[in-house]
Amino acid sequence: MTSRSRKPNANPAAKFCIPTKWQWHLKTLLRLRAELQGKTRDHLTAAGALEKTDSGFGDRATDESEFENLISEVKSEANHLAEVDAALERLLAGTYGICLASHQPIPAERLRALPWTRFSVAHAPRART
């Protein structure tokens, strides 16, 4: 019995049937997804290590502050990851690049700057101050 060795696919985007015009976006979103997952894993590991340390009173306050910062980062990364995943779903569904509010195409420059965006500039939610 002979076993065939297959070369791993160097292009993870190749397994998706995505139009050529969206290939850069797909690769970028997959890269961002992997980066966010790696950062989240690192932050959770660091937070777990802080929880296990037995420090003095002064160090404990510093550890608690650092722990809260790490958890805040994890929450932010989870939100960003959800946006990236939603963009990947839109790519697969064939609705990527269409503004959810106006149903008009999102300009290419905006998609290059924010590949996970769901809205054109005119319909983007405004940050609350």
C-alpha positions in Angstrom: 0.0 0.0 0.0 1.5 3.3 -1.0 0.6 6.6 0.6 0.5 9.7 -1.5 1.8 12.8 0.2 -0.1 15.9 -0.6 1.5 19.3 -0.4 -0.4 21.4 2.1 -2.3 24.1 0.4 -0.2 27.3 0.7 -3.3 29.4 0.0 -6.0 28.9 2.6 -8.3 31.1 0.5 -8.3 28.5 -2.3 -10.8 26.2 -0.5 -13.5 29.0 -0.8 -15.3 29.7 -4.1 -15.0 33.4 -4.0 -14.9 35.8 -7.0 -11.5 37.0 -8.0 -12.3 40.6 -7.1 -12.7 39.5 -3.4 -9.6 37.3 -3.1 -7.4 40.0 -1.5 -10.2 40.7 1.0 -10.6 37.0 1.8 -6.9 36.5 2.4 -6.8 39.7 4.5 -9.8 38.6 6.6 -8.4 35.1 7.1 -5.0 36.6 8.2 -6.7 39.1 10.6 -8.8 36.2 12.0 -5.7 34.2 12.7 -3.9 37.2 14.3 -6.9 37.9 16.5 -7.1 34.3 17.6 -3.4 34.3 18.4 -3.6 37.6 20.4 -6.7 36.3 22.3 -4.9 33.0 23.2 -1.8 35.0 24.4 -3.9 37.3 26.5 -5.9 34.5 28.1 -2.7 32.6 28.9 -1.3 35.7 30.5 -4.5 36.4 32.4 -4.5 32.8 33.7 -0.9 33.1 34.8 -1.8 36.2 36.8 -4.7 34.5 38.5 -2.4 31.7 39.7 0.3 34.0 41.2 0.4 34.6 45.0 1.7 38.1 45.4 2.0 40.6 48.2 -0.6 43.3 48.7 1.1 45.9 46.4 1.8 43.4 43.7 -1.8 42.0 44.0 -3.2 45.4 43.1 -0.9 45.7 40.1 -1.8 42.1 39.0 -5.5 42.9 39.3 -5.1 45.9 37.1 -3.1 44.0 34.6 -5.7 41.2 34.7 -8.5 43.6 34.0 -6.6 45.2 31.1 -6.0 41.7 29.6 -9.7 40.8 29.9 -10.6 44.1 28.3 -8.3 43.2 25.4 -9.9 39.8 25.1 -13.4 41.3 24.9 -12.2 43.8 22.3 -10.6 41.1 20.2 -13.8 39.0 20.5 -15.8 41.9 19.1 -13.3 42.4 16.3 -13.2 38.7 15.6 -17.1 38.6 15.4 -16.9 41.4 12.8 -14.3 39.5 10.7 -16.3 36.3 10.9 -19.4 38.2 9.8 -17.5 39.6 6.8 -16.3 36.1 5.9 -19.9 34.9 6.1 -20.9 37.7 3.7 -18.2 36.7 1.4 -19.4 33.1 1.3 -23.0 34.3 0.9 -22.2 36.6 -2.0 -23.3 39.8 -0.1 -19.8 41.1 0.8 -19.2 44.7 -0.2 -22.9 45.7 -0.1 -23.9 48.3 2.6 -26.4 46.8 5.0 -28.2 50.2 5.3 -28.4 51.4 1.7 -28.0 48.1 -0.2 -25.5 49.9 -2.5 -21.9 48.8 -3.1 -19.4 49.9 -0.6 -16.5 51.8 -2.3 -13.4 49.7 -2.9 -11.2 52.1 -0.9 -13.3 51.7 2.2 -13.2 47.9 1.9 -9.4 48.0 1.5 -9.2 50.2 4.7 -11.8 48.2 6.7 -12.3 44.8 5.0 -14.8 43.8 7.7 -17.0 46.9 7.3 -20.8 46.4 6.9 -21.6 50.0 5.9 -20.6 52.7 3.5 -19.2 55.9 5.1 -22.6 57.6 4.7 -24.3 54.9 6.8 -21.5 54.0 9.2 -22.6 54.1 12.9 -21.2 57.2 14.6 -19.1 56.7 17.7 -20.7 58.0 20.8 -18.8 60.7 22.7 
